[in-house]
Amino acid sequence: MEPNPEVLAIESVIRPTVSAAGQVWVSDPAKRRAIERYAMVQAIAHYQKTWPTVEDVSAKESFDLRCRHGELELRVEVKGTSTAGGTVLLTRNEVQHVQDPKNTVALFVVSGIQVGADNTCAGGVSLAIEPWRLDTERLSAVAYEYRLW
């Protein structure tokens, strides 16, 4: 599903106001995809060390990786940023998913990613929070969508 253009316009205004220490909205789609892909590659490599099956489900689920070992399952939300990574941006679906008690979820963040002029990525520091329990005290709304009808 393509993002609503009006929502993207609002995000482009609101998200850059997030602290430079945290994840910021990257307006260049190619750069944003490069950062996301780089973080996914790092996360897959990390989880393949301990989980026999690591599947990229980001195109069809509200999380990014499904790790399995027999009956055990870990769902991983992956975030990448060129900032220090003090904060990450979450969608409503991501928040609902991690709050569901039947899900075991991890948060994997790659911060400090360096992006070249040709959108190649390098470096970064990885942080895995397992299991990830969403602390609502640390959650802030940065935008709301208001339906007119």
N, C-alpha and C positions, 0 to 999 in steps of 0.2 A: 504494500500500500504506500503510495507516494505521500509525503508529508504535506499538510495543508499549507499553501504559500503564505497565507496570512499569519499562521502560527510561526513559520520560519522568519517572517519579517519581524514579528514581535521578539522572537528569540535573539535575532541579530542585534536588537537594541538593548534588551535586558541582560543577556548573558555576558557581554563584555564587562559589565559592571561587577562581576564576581571578582574577588580578590585575586591578584596575580599569583598568589601562593596556591590557589586552587584551580581546578579544571575550568577552562573557559571555552566558550563557543567559538569554533573555528569557521569563519565564513566561507573559506575556499573549500569546495566539496572534495577536490582531489587531495588536498592536504589532510582534510579530516579523514577521508578513507584510508590514506597512507598511515596515519597515526593509529587508527582503529585496527587495520590489518597487522601492523607491527606488534601492537599489544596482544592481539590474538595469537600470533606466532609464538610470542614469549610465554603466554599462558599455556598453550598446548604443550610446548616443550617442558614446562614446569610440571604439569599434571601427568604427562606420559611417564615421568620417573616413578610415580607411585600408583597409578591407576592403569589397569590393563586396557581399558577402552576409554578413549577420549573422543567425543564427537562434537563437531561444530554444529550447533542447532540455532545459531543466531538469526537465520533467515526465516525460521518458522516458530520460534518460541520467544517468551519474554525474558529469556536469559541466553547466555552465549555458548556455554559448554556443558555437556552432560558427560560426567565421568562415572564409569560403572566398574564394579568388581563383584561378580556374582549378583546377589540381591541388593548390595549396597549401591546407593546412587548419591552423587554430589553434583549439584547444579552450581555453575560458576558464572558470576557477572564479571565481565572484563571491562576495564576502563583504561584508556590511554590518554596521556596529556604531556604537553611540552613544558608545563609549569612544574612547580615543586610538588604538586599533588596534595595539598592540604585539604582540598574538598573535591568531590566529584559530583557530576550532574546525574540525576536519576529521573527516569520517566515515572509516570503514575503506575504503569504496569510493573515496572521493576520494583517499586516500593511494595505494591500489593503482593507480588510474588515472594519477596523475602519475608513479609509479615505472615504468610500462610504457614502455620505450625507443621503442616505435613511435609514441607520442603526442607531439605538440608542444603543450605546455600553458602557459598564462599564468595568473597569479593577479592578480585585480583586486579591490582592497579600498577600500571607502569608509568612512572612520572619522570620528568626531565628528559623526554625523548627529543633528540636533536633531528630537525627536519631540514634536508638540503633543498637547494633551489629546484632540483628535479624530483622533489618529494620522496627521496630515499630517506629512510629513518635509521638512526643508530643510537646506541647508548641507552640510558634510562636506568631507573632503579625499580625493582619489582617488590611489591608488598602483597602477601597473601594473608587474608583474614579468614580463618577457618575454625569453626563455623562462624558465619556472619550473622549476628543478631542486630537488627536495626534498632538503634537507640533514637527514639523520636525526639529526644532533647537536642540531638545534633542535626535534625532535619528541618530545613527552612524552605518555604514556598518561594519560588522566584517568579512565578507567573500563574495566572488563572485564565481559563477560557470561559467566556460568558456566552451562553446561548441566547439569541434574541427571539427565537421561536422554537 
